[in-house]
Amino acid sequence: MPPAHPFDDDKLKEECGVFGVIGVTDAANFVALGLHALQHRGQEAGGIVSHHPDYGFNNARRFGYVRDNFTKQSLMQTLPGPLAIGHVRYSTAGSKGAAIRDVQPFFGEFSMGGAAIAHNGNITNANALRRELIERGSIFQSSSDSECIIHLMARSLQRNIPERMEDALRRVEGAFSVVAMTRTKLIGVRDPLGVRPLVLGRLADGGWVLSSETCALDIINAELVREIEPGEMVVITEKGIESHFPFRKQSARFCIFEHVYFSRPDSIIGGRSVYETRRQIGVELARETPVEADLVCPVPDSGTPAAIGYAHESGIPFGMGIIRNQYMGRTFIEPTEQIRNMGVRLKLNVNRALIRGKRVVLVDDSVVRGTTSRKIKEMILDAGAAEVHFRIASPPTAWPCFYGVDTPQREKLLAATMSEEEMRDHLNVDSLKFISLDGLYRAVGEASGRDASCPQYCDACFSGEYPVAPSDMIEKGFELKAAE
Ligand code: SF4
């Protein structure tokens, strides 16, 4: 299993990526490449299910990176056929030491044939559903919320698998982008709010592709056709594509953090490059939070586009004051306390010659626990910086996400317990400023900012306004924000 970096726990983490292909020879090879391009969405484990008319369904699920497993010919030969789906996952705090049975895609055998599903998101009523299903005789194989979908499908009385899926997903609350397959169909579904992404692509020779992000279409030279719409189900066969809208229509609430951090900068969301959006976030940040300084530095790599935008708008020179070591990935298997204390230095080093004597603006995408920000600040000061000003390309992260992103408990989030001024004191920097929620909305293309009466995005981790009540968490004692 790849190591969790000792300091990566200071970021929110996307938990999954999904990918599927129909209509090519050896679809599993395409899926492996797609999952490799989606590896940033989950590094703990991956799985592929394929179907071949003569050999039926086959699957392989492995811990570790896609490149270390799904490049071996001996494994890929076991996944023949023109139809395959895959999944990469990240282990959440509650499921460390997860078993291989938690690795997706999940498979179910129904009276009308088999089906496999891969799910990105989080079912917010999974505990209640699981209890109900177990009481009615379902036997769960994993600890994953996604398995509920298979059991709900098994209980449906509909006559075909897409209709059973619709039935199952109508019972599910929360966020889901699902890629599924039967013997002959590739199916893609997004929840009615469209919280997590899902796009449709086309290969030059006629095959169809479903993917969490467009960057994974590029790797197999597929063309982006369009995004799957919120609440839409597409059913693709070798003959073509059908679209349904099986859920009650609601206003879309796409995850705004996909723009800030989760998606790869070379992906396209809503017709717009993620890189360009992040650069624009930096522009807004510079307008809202100017400061006199000599150098704008990104915290690499995720802060880089916003830092470029900040430098451009402010006129302060841009420089790579922090250099990332690209090769430490697999060096430290165990995040021991000693390594934890060495902390950020294993991954990031300061470009002393550039920093010395300068008033430095450090641009990062977010502050979660604040542990990394503190260490970076110390490194910059040790290198001789005259002043350190943090500029953050997202509003304070004060609430946990329950829609498929691994977040620390609320009390561990720095912004949940401290005001901006207290955070500045805690980090001991010359200034600390965050982009406003309105500024972030402007940067993602909403010229008049956030519509408070009907927000255009999910922004619950900043605002505390959850578009779907996290009912399992409320049952466990989580307190929603009091009405203002
Ligand atoms: S709570 Fe935050 S991270 Fe989670 S879906 Fe909403 S915007 Fe995205």
Boltz pocket constraint, residues with backbone or C-beta under 6 A from the ligand:
constraints:
  - pocket:
      binder: B
      contacts: [[A, 195], [A, 254], [A, 255], [A, 256], [A, 257], [A, 258], [A, 399], [A, 400], [A, 401], [A, 402], [A, 403], [A, 405], [A, 458], [A, 459], [A, 460], [A, 461], [A, 462]]
      max_distance: 6.0
